[in-house]
Amino acid sequence: MSSPRPLLLQSPKTPGRPAQDFAFSDSISFSKMGSKSPMESQSPFSIEPSRNSSSHRSLAQSRGSGGNSIKEVNFGDFGSTPVRHGSRGNDSEGFSMSMSQREINDEDARFVYINDVEKTNERFEFAGNSIRTAKYSIITFLPKNLFEQFHRVAYVYFLIIAILNQLPQLAVFGRTASVLPLAFVLAVTAIKDIYEDWRRATADKIENNRFASILVNNQFEQKKWKDIRVGEVIKVHADETLPCDIVLLSTSDPTGVVYVQTINLDGESNLKTRYAKQETLSKIPDKEHISGLVKCEKPNRNIYGFQATMDIDGKRLSLGPANIILRGCELKNTYWAIGVVVYAGRETKAMLNNSGAPSKRSRIESRMNFEMIMLSFFLVTLCTIVSACAGVWLRNNREKLVDIVFYHKKDFSKPKVDNHNYYGLALEIFFTFLMAVIVFQIMIPISLYISVELVRVGQAFFMTQDMQMYDEASDASFQCRALNINEDLGQVKYVFSDKTGTLTENKMEFQCASVWGVDYSNQRAGSSNELDGYFVQEYGQVFRPKMKVATDPELLQLLKSQIDTEERNRVRDFFTALAACNTIVPIVLDTSDPNEKLIDYQGESPDEQALVYAAAAYGFMLIERTSGHIVVNVQGETLRLNVLGLHEFDSDRKRMSVILGFPDKNVRVFVKGADTAMFNVIDKSLNTNVIRATEGHLHAYSSIGLRTLVIGMRDLSVLEFEQWHSSFEAASNALLGRTAKLRKIANNLENNLCILGATAIEDKLQKGVPEAIESLRTARIKVWVLTGDKQETAISIGYSSKLLTSTMKQIIINNNSKESCRKSLKEAITMSKKLNNESELARNPEGVTSAALIIDGTSLVYILDTELEEELFDLASQCSVVLCCRVAPFQKAGVVAIVKNRTSDMTLAIGDGANDVSMIQMADVGVGISGQEGRQAVMASDFAMGQFRFIVPLLLVHGHWNYQRMGYMILYNFYRNAVFVLVLFWYTLYTCFTLTTAINEWSSVLYSVIYTAVPTIVVAIIDKDLGRRTLLKHPQLYGAGHRDETYNKPLFWLTMIDTLWQSVVIFFVPLLAYWGSEIDGPGLGDLWTLATVIVVNLHLAMDVIEWNWITHNAIWGSIFATWICVIVIDAVPSLVGYWAIFNIAKQQEFWLCLLGIVVGSLAPRFVIKVLSQYYCPSDIQIYKEVEKFGNDGLELEMNEFSEGREGRI
């Protein structure tokens, strides 16, 4: 027995319910009653991804079927009428230029002739289906890669230095040695780019050479994807990926429905429905010739919109987003689908959207530019001093220049005496300046860029391997998707969080209901027997809902009553609506017992799933859904209902409705939606007591954090149904204004309803959310929650999550005009200042934490992008908590921008759904939750994790470590290079400013590569100033990042002063010790090289906190490697300074100098460090001691010290 396939209707994203004015006893409310703006926030109808059901059997499998064949069980042979679809959400979500709003001009249109490739491409040769995501080719790699790399100004600087050193007049180092550092950096980056591009090219090759079934000479043949062209007819089978964008012509389902998964396109795993037009369903391309014309819009990036018309068999049909399947989608629960190619290759919507998230740059890296500029000025100063002194010297010795070495003006080596090596005073000064730039070039550390990248990779590795940020429930490990902002995690000041799916589990659980004015919320079932749930027996098998729902005994008894009363009938109507007014598809799952099956209700909205499971628990089990009817088992009796029409949820109506034909020939429309949207269409003259009671119950449900919906219905007369049907048909076939017409028809249908009741669903908090928020607030991180839920629901969640406390004063702003918003903001600012003043007078250590701002999306409509933003920022900055209710996605980004554009504080946004993408990309740091709403948030984020609570170790532990390490490493790189440059500078002063160097040129090159690079990188990756337990126990320690304690301008200048002192000791101790001796320049150069390396590595060792074998090997190994390199270099006869190290190392003075240099250069730093830590310790230093010696006898002192320094902790 065969039957049409189950129909999974699309539930578009759904903004939610307007807020009710709700005042709390301790809140200050600034609101004005009136009509709400259409800009509302999200409702409980949020889209959620359903599990991929392609591997599961459809609920009603025929007897004897096995495996994973997808069939249905029909309880009776019923005829079915195809469902009418109207008010589709995709047509109404923000795309004003969709197919229903305008007509395509010929100039803006693409003409696709079905199954006629030559005619289609006759006028314009459309793009083929070959794709190329690789950036380079063999020819373009070198120029293109170099062009991209030299976007870094520092690379341009070093290129200029290398070029100058090639000129004979300016040659200081060997020409090869001067090029090596830059060449090494460029080569490493190029190799990385080659590897990444090779992976992309390999993926492109695999993609382009996949096969698809293409209609050729009235039969389908296999053809490579890259050879597919616009106009061809293609056939796609179940579980296959679409190779291009196609307009559907026919499907295996006789009603033309097809199911697709768009996870490769937008990251959402839930199934979506697409439809073929009825006029093309009967066309079988491989049995009869098919022809026609599709007139569609030109390729664009709008994946949710499509505008086209199709001329076929003398008819013109309108096409919309529901009629096109995009490249990258997978066919699910459908045997096959046939369509015509309209966009191919790079012109497909998926490829046009193939761009990454906005590039972000870390705060430390941006601030590093200041130090780079300062070092550049310092470099210019050194070069100016050398060139000026050289000019003075040349002028004073101009009479001796004929004979003097190096500057002799005459060349007597040949019979003809020529001028030699002298270009005049002005040019000599200029050349000296350029030569000084070459000699002192490492003042700007090119190795710093490589070190930073390597350190970030190491930090990312340890973050991803942290098992304390692994979520077992979703099997989701921490992901570091952006390596360039790791250290920003240590300076976050504002956290902007979504609520549903981020703070809550987004796993809805039916809690209670108000039915016909009676609240069934106090008598929940508690015994295991009561939780066994409802089940159906058919064909000798037992079918049970997969999820059990606790039921109310009184309500169950009423349903089982045989007494025919109005209350009982309304309750039955209520649960009929829950079972039927949705887009859920029942799928059957096997169990260990072959005689028992589980029914898994799959759909895009977890709210709908919860309601259908609740209906099943009360005996209204949805058994079957096809394109024309549904089957519901009602208390053991099979009820077949014809689906005569369906208006899906959209953001304007905030309702959905279904028209059902009952066996008794009655036709009814059932409607469910947001409370205010429903109360606008309910007949207030009927059942006033029920309406009033339901409103009270809704208020009570919302106040405890439950998500609510209102259910209503009415009977349709034959005339009303016929009028609706004719109007719907006309609107469906309209070429212009289709969406608006369908919405108007839905509004006309959904009126004068009789209220049935309301539902309450709980979206439970995730594990550890209250503790996480409390830790963030203790760390002086402000947490703002931006949600689409009702104000009462959001406030309730705020209390349960410890975002709001009983001591806070709530400032509530609900307005529907700009002037009322302005007035409310001014009053609220005055109130918040008064509260802060009272807190200060009361010596409240929390300061401004006594105020909480609660504002709704309607008010934000009149505030964002106006002069009121400044007032909102002033108000919000005085509040410790901001709660934005009923906000739209773009408003979330706008709220983040208010803070980001008016303060230098670091912002972090965290969310789990597609509606959070704009907020995540707007913030400095974006975190995606791998939750129930697909992967769009993860795909757009910089970091991704499984639970909100992981943000605590992410920020307080890894963020703190990353910031401390990176800040120290950057300053250390500046220091170590400046020490070396200053040693060269001091030597220049004693060589007549000729810029000759005693240090071997190879040692100059290896200094930043081998001698000192590895210890820096190792310490920056694995060193820990404090342990994890301490950082989590004392969140106040995170404030070190807020105060820029590790990396700031004063610290930079102190480092430079220390650098100057160390360079003086390193240079002058050997100079004085060997003054007048026979030791030559290369010998002193080796001593200076070794002394510098030993000092800078010991400098680093003094700051290492956590020693391990890796750190020991890195630091002492680098010193040992330096000795080996110096010995090897001096053992090469062809190099300058042959055997110099062996000559000088024989003398006792050499070893005494090394000891004296180490002591003399590091002693002041050691003394200052000891004194500062003893008399003025920082919070981190205090807790280092606590970790080292334990907290016995110290904990009280630490707490008192911390409380006395509000600015510190």
DRENMARVO-464051 format. One record per residue (C-alpha): z, y, x; residue in three letters. Coordinates in steps of 0.25 Angstrom, whole numbers, plus 5000, padded with zeros to 4 digits. Layout:
N
ZYXAla
...
This chain:
1209
500050005000Met
499650135006Ser
499950275002Ser
499850415008Pro
500650455020Arg
501950525019Pro
501750675019Leu
502550755029Leu
502450905025Leu
502651015034Gln
503851095033Ser
503551225040Pro
504651305047Lys
505451375037Thr
506251505038Pro
507451505030Gly
508351565019Arg
508751705018Pro
510251725021Ala
511251755011Gln
512251875012Asp
513551805017Phe
514751875021Ala
515951815029Phe
517351865028Ser
517251905043Asp
515851955044Ser
515252095043Ile
513952075035Ser
512852185035Phe
511852135025Ser
511052185013Lys
510652105002Met
509152104998Gly
507852034999Ser
507751955011Lys
506651975021Ser
505651865022Pro
505951845036Met
506951735035Glu
507451635044Ser
507451485045Gln
507851395033Ser
508351255033Pro
506951215032Phe
506751225047Ser
505651135053Ile
506151015061Glu
505350905068Pro
505350775061Ser
505350645070Arg
503950595073Asn
503750495062Ser
502450435067Ser
503250315072Ser
504050295060His
503550225047Arg
503350315034Ser
504450285025Leu
503850205015Ala
503150085022Gln
502449985015Ser
503049845015Arg
502649755026Gly
502249875035Ser
502749875049Gly
502749955062Gly
502550095061Asn
501350105051Ser
501550225043Ile
501550185028Lys
502250225016Glu
503050155005Val
502650194991Asn
503650164980Phe
502650154969Gly
501150184968Asp
501150334965Phe
500050424965Gly
500150544973Ser
499650684972Thr
499450764985Pro
500450864988Val
500151014987Arg
500551095000His
500851234999Gly
501551355006Ser
501451285019Arg
502351345030Gly
501351345041Asn
500551445033Asp
501651545031Ser
502351545044Glu
502051675051Gly
500551665052Phe
499951775044Ser
498551745048Met
498551605044Ser
497451545036Met
498051585023Ser
498151735027Gln
496751765032Arg
495251725032Glu
494551685045Ile
493451775049Asn
492251715055Asp
492451785068Glu
493851725069Asp
493451585064Ala
493051455071Arg
492051375064Phe
492251225065Val
491151135059Tyr
491751005056Ile
491150885064Asn
490150985070Asp
490451015084Val
489151075088Glu
489151175076Lys
490651205078Thr
490351245093Asn
488951305091Glu
489451445090Arg
490651445099Phe
490951325109Glu
492451305105Phe
493451245115Ala
493351095118Gly
494651015117Asn
494951005132Ser
496251065135Ile
496751125149Arg
498151155151Thr
498051145166Ala
498051285172Lys
497251255185Tyr
496051185190Ser
495651145204Ile
494851285205Ile
495851375199Thr
497151315204Phe
497351395217Leu
496951535212Pro
497651515199Lys
498951455204Asn
499051565215Leu
498751675205Phe
499951625196Glu
500851605208Gln
500651745214Phe
501151805201His
502451795208Arg
502551925216Val
503351865227Ala
502151765230Tyr
501251885231Val
502251945241Tyr
502251825250Phe
500751815249Leu
500651955255Ile
501551925266Ile
500751805270Ala
499451875270Ile
500051985278Leu
500551885288Asn
499151835290Gln
498751975296Leu
498751975311Pro
499452115311Gln
500552065302Leu
500751915307Ala
502251885309Val
502351745305Phe
501251635307Gly
500251645297Arg
500451505291Thr
501951525291Ala
501851655283Ser
501051585272Val
501851455271Leu
502951505262Pro
502051565251Leu
501151445252Ala
502251345250Phe
502751415238Val
501351425232Leu
501051285235Ala
502351235229Val
502051315216Thr
500551265216Ala
500951125218Ile
501851135206Lys
500751205198Asp
499751095202Ile
500650985197Tyr
500951055184Glu
499451085181Asp
499050945185Trp
499950895174Arg
499350985164Arg
497950945169Ala
498250795168Thr
498850825154Ala
497550895150Asp
496750785155Lys
497450685147Ile
497450775134Glu
495950805136Asn
495550655137Asn
496250605125Arg
495450545114Phe
495250585100Ala
494350535088Ser
493150625086Ile
492150615075Leu
490750585081Val
489550545073Asn
490450515061Asn
491450425069Gln
492650455077Phe
492550435092Glu
493550455103Gln
493350585111Lys
494150645122Lys
495050765117Trp
494350855127Lys
492950835120Asp
493450865106Ile
492750995101Arg
492951085089Val
492251035076Gly
492450885079Glu
493150795069Val
494350725075Ile
495250605070Lys
496650595075Val
497550475072His
499050455071Ala
499850495083Asp
498650565090Glu
498750705095Thr
497750805090Leu
496750845101Pro
496350975095Cys
496551065082Asp
495951005070Ile
495851035055Val
496150915047Leu
495050845039Leu
495750715034Ser
496850625037Thr
497350485034Ser
498250535023Asp
497350545010Pro
498050685007Thr
497650745021Gly
499050755027Val
499250735042Val
500550735050Tyr
500550795064Val
501650815074Gln
501550945082Thr
502550925093Ile
501450945104Asn
501051075097Leu
502351145093Asp
503451045098Gly
503851005084Glu
503950855081Ser
503950865066Asn
502750815058Leu
501850915052Lys
500750895041Thr
499350935041Arg
498350925030Tyr
496850895028Ala
496150965017Lys
495850875005Gln
494350915005Glu
494250845019Thr
495150725017Leu
494050635011Ser
493150665023Lys
493050545032Ile
492250605045Pro
491950465050Asp
491350425037Lys
490650545032Glu
490150675038His
491150785038Ile
490750935040Ser
491351065037Gly
491751205043Leu
493151245047Val
493251395049Lys
494551415057Cys
495251525065Glu
495051535080Lys
495951465089Pro
497351525089Asn
498751485094Arg
499351485080Asn
499751335078Ile
500351355064Tyr
499151425058Gly
497751395055Phe
496651465047Gln
495351395043Ala
494451355032Thr
493551235030Met
492251225023Asp
491951085019Ile
491151025007Asp
490851165002Gly
492351205001Lys
493151295010Arg
494551255013Leu
495651335019Ser
496351275031Leu
497751305037Gly
498751255047Pro
499051125039Ala
497551085041Asn
497551085056Ile
498150995066Ile
498251055080Leu
498050995094Arg
499250925099Gly
499750875085Cys
500050725083Glu
499550655071Leu
500750585064Lys
500950495052Asn
499450505049Thr
498450405053Tyr
497250495056Trp
496750635054Ala
495350695055Ile
495050845058Gly
494050935064Val
494351005077Val
494451155076Val
495151195089Tyr
495051115102Ala
495551125116Gly
496151255121Arg
495851315107Glu
496851225100Thr
498151295095Lys
498951205104Ala
498251245116Met
498251395112Leu
499751385111Asn
499851305124Asn
500751415131Ser
502151405137Gly
503351485133Ala
503551625138Pro
503851625153Ser
505251665156Lys
505851715169Arg
507351695173Ser
508251815174Arg
508651795188Ile
507251785193Glu
506851915186Ser
508151985192Arg
507651925206Met
506552025206Asn
507552135209Phe
508052065221Glu
506652035225Met
506352185224Ile
507552215232Met
507252115243Leu
505852175243Ser
506352315246Phe
507252255256Phe
506052185263Leu
505252315262Val
506452395268Thr
506552295280Leu
505052305282Cys
505152455282Thr
506252455292Ile
505552365302Val
504252435300Ser
504852575302Ala
505652535314Cys
504452475320Ala
503652605318Gly
504752685325Val
504752585336Trp
503252585338Leu
503352735338Arg
504452745348Asn
503752645357Asn
502252685355Arg
502052715370Glu
502452575374Lys
501552505363Leu
500452475374Val
501352385382Asp
502452335372Ile
502352185368Val
501852165354Phe
501452315352Tyr
500552335364His
499352415360Lys
498452365371Lys
497952225373Asp
497752205388Phe
497352065387Ser
495852095388Lys
495052175397Pro
494852275386Lys
496152335381Val
496252335366Asp
497352395357Asn
498152275352His
499252245341Asn
499552395337Tyr
498952465325Tyr
499652595326Gly
501052635321Leu
500752645306Ala
500052515305Leu
501152445314Glu
502252495305Ile
501452445293Phe
501152315299Phe
502652305303Thr
503052325289Phe
502152215284Leu
502552115295Met
503952145291Ala
503652105277Val
503051975282Ile
504251945291Val
505351975280Phe
504551915269Gln
505551815265Ile
506451925260Met
505751895247Ile
506051745246Pro
504851665242Ile
505651535242Ser
506551595231Leu
505451565221Tyr
505251425225Ile
506851405226Ser
507051465212Val
505951365206Glu
506551245213Leu
507951285209Val
507551295194Arg
506951155194Val
508151095200Gly
509051175190Gln
508151125178Ala
508250985183Phe
509750985183Phe
509751045169Met
508850945163Thr
509650835169Gln
510950885163Asp
511450775154Met
512350875147Gln
511150935141Met
510450805136Tyr
510450785121Asp
510550635118Glu
510250655103Ala
508850715106Ser
508650655120Asp
508350795125Ala
508650835139Ser
508750975144Phe
507451035147Gln
507151145157Cys
505851195152Arg
505851325160Ala
506251325175Leu
506251475177Asn
507451515169Ile
508551415173Asn
509451525178Glu
509351605165Asp
510251505159Leu
511451555166Gly
511251695161Gln
511051675146Val
511851785138Lys
511251765124Tyr
510951625117Val
510051635105Phe
510051505097Ser
509451445085Asp
510351375075Lys
509651255068Thr
509351145078Gly
509951225089Thr
511351245086Leu
511251145075Thr
510651005075Glu
509551035065Asn
509850895059Lys
510050925045Met
511150855036Glu
511250865021Phe
512650915018Gln
512750955004Cys
512051004992Ala
512251094980Ser
511551034968Val
511451104955Trp
512551194958Gly
513551084963Val
513951084978Asp
513950944983Tyr
514550964997Ser
516050924997Asn
515950774994Gln
515150715005Arg
515050565007Ala
515850515018Gly
515850365018Ser
514850275025Ser
514450205012Asn
514150345006Glu
513250375018Leu
512450245017Asp
511450335010Gly
510350304999Tyr
509350195001Phe
508050144994Val
507649994993Gln
506149964993Glu
505349844996Tyr
506649775001Gly
506949885011Gln
508049995011Val
507650135014Phe
508750225019Arg
508650375023Pro
508750385038Lys
509850485037Met
511150475029Lys
511650595021Val
513050605015Ala
513050615000Thr
513950684990Asp
514550574981Pro
514550664969Glu
513150704970Leu
512750564972Leu
513450524959Gln
512750634952Leu
511350584956Leu
511750434952Lys
512250484939Ser
511350434927Gln
511750544918Ile
510650644916Asp
511150784919Thr
510550914923Glu
511450904936Glu
510950764939Arg
509550804937Asn
509650924946Arg
510350844957Val
509150744956Arg
508150854957Asp
508950914969Phe
508750784977Phe
507350764972Thr
507050904978Ala
507750864991Leu
506950734992Ala
505550794988Ala
505550944992Cys
505250915007Asn
504250875017Thr
505050745022Ile
504250615024Val
505050485023Pro
504850395035Ile
505450255036Val
506150195048Leu
506450055052Asp
507850015054Thr
508449885060Ser
508549825046Asp
507149795042Pro
507549805028Asn
508049955029Glu
507250075032Lys
507650215035Leu
506950335029Ile
506750445039Asp
506450575032Tyr
505450655041Gln
505150805040Gly
505050935047Glu
506350995042Ser
507750925044Pro
508251005032Asp
507250925023Glu
507550795030Gln
509050815027Ala
508750845012Leu
507950725010Val
508950635017Tyr
509950695007Ala
509150674995Ala
508950525000Ala
510450515001Ala
510650554987Tyr
509650454982Gly
508350534983Phe
507650464994Met
506250514998Leu
505450385000Ile
503950435001Glu
503150555003Arg
501650565002Thr
500750685001Ser
500750674986Gly
502150614982His
503550574986Ile
504450464982Val
505950484981Val
506850374978Asn
507850434968Val
509150344966Gln
508350214968Gly
507150264959Glu
505850304965Thr
505350444962Leu
503950474965Arg
503650624965Leu
502250684966Asn
502150804976Val
501350904969Leu
501551014978Gly
502251064990Leu
502551204995His
503151195009Glu
504251285015Phe
503751415020Asp
504451535027Ser
504251635015Asp
504651545003Arg
505751465011Lys
505551355001Arg
504751234999Met
504351164986Ser
503751034981Val
503151004967Ile
503450864963Leu
502850784951Gly
503850694945Phe
503550554938Pro
503950624925Asp
502750724927Lys
503750834929Asn
503350934941Val
504451004948Arg
504451094960Val
505651074970Phe
505951184979Val
506951204991Lys
507151315000Gly
508051425006Ala
509151474997Asp
508651614995Thr
507251574994Ala
507651474983Met
508551564975Phe
507451664974Asn
506551554966Val
507751494958Ile
507851534944Asp
509151604943Lys
509251594928Ser
509351444929Leu
510651374933Asn
511351504938Thr
512651424940Asn
511851324949Val
511251434957Ile
512551504959Arg
513251384964Ala
512151344973Thr
512151474979Glu
513651464982Gly
513451324988His
512251374997Leu
513251485002His
514251385005Ala
513351285012Tyr
512751395021Ser
514151445025Ser
514451315031Ile
513151305039Gly
512251225030Leu
510751245028Arg
510451255013Thr
509251245004Leu
509051264989Val
508351164980Ile
507651204967Gly
506551154957Met
505851174944Arg
504951104935Asp
503451144935Leu
502651134922Ser
501251084922Val
500651224921Leu
501551274933Glu
501151154941Phe
499651174938Glu
499751324941Gln
500451294954Trp
499451184958His
498151274955Ser
498851394963Ser
499151294974Phe
497751244975Glu
497151384975Ala
498051434986Ala
497851304994Ser
496351324994Asn
496451474997Ala
495851525010Leu
496651655010Leu
498151675008Gly
498351525006Arg
499851525011Thr
500251655003Ala
499651594991Lys
500351454993Leu
501651524995Arg
501451604983Lys
501251484975Ile
502451424981Ala
503251544977Asn
502751534962Asn
503151384962Leu
504551404968Glu
505151484957Asn
506151474945Asn
506751354952Leu
507951284947Cys
508951264958Ile
509451124961Leu
510351154973Gly
510551174987Ala
510651085000Thr
511451105012Ala
511051045026Ile
511951045038Glu
511251075052Asp
512451025061Lys
512751095074Leu
512351035086Gln
513450965095Lys
514151065104Gly
513551195098Val
514851265095Pro
515351235109Glu
514051275115Ala
514151415108Ile
515551435111Glu
515251405126Ser
514051505126Leu
514951615119Arg
516051585130Thr
514951605140Ala
514651745134Arg
513351695129Ile
512951765116Lys
512451665106Val
511451705095Trp
511051615084Val
509651635077Leu
509451545065Thr
508651535053Gly
509751485044Asp
510551565034Lys
511651655038Gln
512751575032Glu
512251455039Thr
512051515052Ala
513451575051Ile
514051445048Ser
513351375060Ile
513851495068Gly
515351465065Tyr
515151315067Ser
514451335081Ser
515551435085Lys
514551545086Leu
515351625076Leu
516851625076Thr
517851665066Ser
518251785074Thr
516851845074Met
516451955065Lys
515151935059Gln
514152045058Ile
513052005047Ile
511752075046Ile
510852035034Asn
509952145030Asn
508552155024Asn
508052295029Ser
507952375042Lys
508952485037Glu
509952385033Ser
509852315046Cys
510052445053Arg
511252485046Lys
511852345047Ser
511652345062Leu
512352475064Lys
513552435056Glu
513552295063Ala
513552365077Ile
514652455073Thr
515452335068Met
515252255080Ser
515652375089Lys
516952385081Lys
517152235082Leu
516952235097Asn
517952355099Asn
518952285091Glu
518752165100Ser
518952245112Glu
520152315107Leu
520752175104Ala
520352135118Arg
519552025113Asn
518951955125Pro
517751915117Glu
517352055116Gly
516052065107Val
516251915102Thr
516851965089Ser
515551995082Ala
514451905077Ala
513151955071Leu
512451885060Ile
511051935056Ile
509951875048Asp
508451865050Gly
508151965039Thr
508952075046Ser
508252035059Leu
506852065052Val
507252215052Tyr
507952215066Ile
506952145075Leu
505952225082Asp
506552355077Thr
507552465082Glu
508652385076Leu
508552275086Glu
509352365096Glu
510452375085Glu
510452225083Leu
510552205098Phe
511752305099Asp
512452225088Leu
512152085093Ala
512552125107Ser
513952155102Gln
514052015094Cys
514351885101Ser
513551805091Val
512251835083Val
511851755072Leu
510451775067Cys
510151705054Cys
508851675047Arg
507951725058Val
506551685060Ala
505951635074Pro
505451775078Phe
506751835075Gln
507451745084Lys
506551795095Ala
506751935091Gly
508251915092Val
508251865106Val
507251975110Ala
508352075105Ile
509252025115Val
508251995126Lys
507652135126Asn
508952215126Arg
509752135136Thr
509652075149Ser
510451955145Asp
509851815145Met
509451755132Thr
509351615128Leu
508751555115Ala
508951415110Ile
508251345098Gly
507651215094Asp
506451255084Gly
505151315084Ala
505751445078Asn
506551465090Asp
505451465100Val
505251615099Ser
506751635102Met
506751535113Ile
505551605120Gln
506151745118Met
507451715125Ala
507651715140Asp
507951565139Val
507451475129Gly
508151345125Val
507551245116Gly
508351135108Ile
507650995107Ser
507950985093Gly
507450955079Gln
506451065078Glu
505351015087Gly
505151065102Arg
504551205100Gln
505851265105Ala
505951175117Val
504551195120Met
504751345120Ala
506051345128Ser
506451355142Asp
507551245141Phe
507751135130Ala
508951055127Met
509450965115Gly
510651035110Gln
511151175109Phe
512451135116Arg
511751115129Phe
511551265131Ile
512951265136Val
512751185148Pro
511351245150Leu
511851385151Leu
513351375155Leu
513051265166Val
511551255170His
511351405167Gly
512551445175His
512151355187Trp
510651395187Asn
511051545187Tyr
512051535197Gln
511151455206Arg
509851535204Met
510551665206Gly
511251625219Tyr
509951555224Met
509151685223Ile
510151775230Leu
510251665241Tyr
508751665243Asn
508751815244Phe
509851805254Tyr
509351695263Arg
507951765264Asn
508551895267Ala
509451845278Val
508251785285Phe
507351915283Val
508552005289Leu
508651915301Val
507151945303Leu
507352095301Phe
508452105311Trp
507652035321Tyr
506452135319Thr
507352255323Leu
507552195337Tyr
506052165339Thr
505452305338Cys
505152285324Phe
504052195327Thr
504352085317Leu
504351975326Thr
505251865322Thr
506151775330Ala
506251675318Ile
505151575319Asn
504151595308Glu
504251455303Trp
505751465301Ser
505451595293Ser
504551505284Val
505551395283Leu
506751475281Tyr
506551485266Ser
505951355264Val
506751255272Ile
507951325279Tyr
508551385266Thr
507751345254Ala
508351205250Val
509851245250Pro
509551365241Thr
508851275231Ile
509851155231Val
511051245229Val
510251325218Ala
510051195210Ile
511351115212Ile
512451205215Asp
513451235204Lys
514451345205Asp
515251285193Leu
515351145187Gly
514751115173Arg
516151095167Arg
516651225172Thr
515451305167Leu
515551235153Leu
517051255152Lys
516951405155His
515751465149Pro
516151605154Gln
515651565168Leu
514251575162Tyr
514451725163Gly
514151725177Ala
512651725173Gly
512851835163His
513451925175Arg
512351885185Asp
513451845194Glu
512551755203Thr
511351845204Tyr
511451995203Asn
511052125211Lys
512452145218Pro
512452005222Leu
511052015228Phe
511452145236Trp
512752075241Leu
511851955245Thr
510952045253Met
512152115260Ile
512651975264Asp
511151945268Thr
511152065277Leu
512452025284Trp
512051885287Gln
510751925293Ser
511452025302Val
512351915307Val
511251805308Ile
510351905316Phe
511251975325Phe
512251865329Val
511151795337Pro
510551925342Leu
511851975348Leu
512151835353Ala
510851815361Tyr
510551965364Trp
510051965379Gly
509951815379Ser
508651735382Glu
508551675368Ile
507251725362Asp
506851765348Gly
506451625343Pro
507851565347Gly
508551675340Leu
507551655328Gly
508051515327Asp
509451555328Leu
509251655317Trp
508551555308Thr
509551455309Leu
510751555307Ala
510051605295Thr
509851475289Val
511251425292Ile
511851555286Val
511051555273Val
511351405271Asn
512851425273Leu
512751545264His
512251455253Leu
513251345257Ala
514351445255Met
513951465240Asp
513751315237Val
514751275227Ile
514451125224Glu
514051055237Trp
513350915236Asn
512450835246Trp
511250905241Ile
511851045244Thr
512351005258His
510950945262Asn
510251065257Ala
511051165265Ile
511351095277Trp
510051025277Gly
509351155277Ser
510151205289Ile
509751075296Phe
508351085292Ala
508251225298Thr
508751175311Trp
507751065311Ile
506551165308Cys
506951265318Val
507051155329Ile
505651105325Val
505051235324Ile
505551275338Asp
505051145344Ala
503651175341Val
503051235354Pro
501951315346Ser
502951395338Leu
503651515343Val
505051485348Gly
504851355354Tyr
506151285357Trp
506951405354Ala
507951335345Ile
508251235357Phe
508451355366Asn
509451435358Ile
510251315352Ala
510651275366Lys
511551405367Gln
512951415362Gln
512651555356Glu
511651485346Phe
512751405339Trp
513751515340Leu
512751615334Cys
512551515322Leu
514051505320Leu
514251655321Gly
513051685312Ile
513551595301Val
514951645301Val
514651795303Gly
513551795292Ser
514351705281Leu
515751755284Ala
515751885276Pro
515051815264Arg
516151705265Phe
517251805265Val
516751885254Ile
516451765246Lys
517951715248Val
518551845245Leu
517751875232Ser
517951735226Gln
519451745229Tyr
519651895224Tyr
518551905214Cys
518051775210Pro
516951755199Ser
517151665187Asp
516251555194Ile
517151565207Gln
518351545199Ile
517951425192Tyr
517351365205Lys
518851365209Glu
519251305196Val
518251195198Glu
518651175212Lys
520151175211Phe
520351135196Gly
520851235185Asn
522351195186Asp
523051325188Gly
521751405188Leu
521251395174Glu
522251495168Leu
521951595179Glu
520451575177Met
520551595162Asn
521351725163Glu
520451775174Phe
519251745165Ser
519851815153Glu
520151935161Gly
518751955165Arg
517851965153Glu
516652015161Gly
516651885169Arg
516951775160Ile
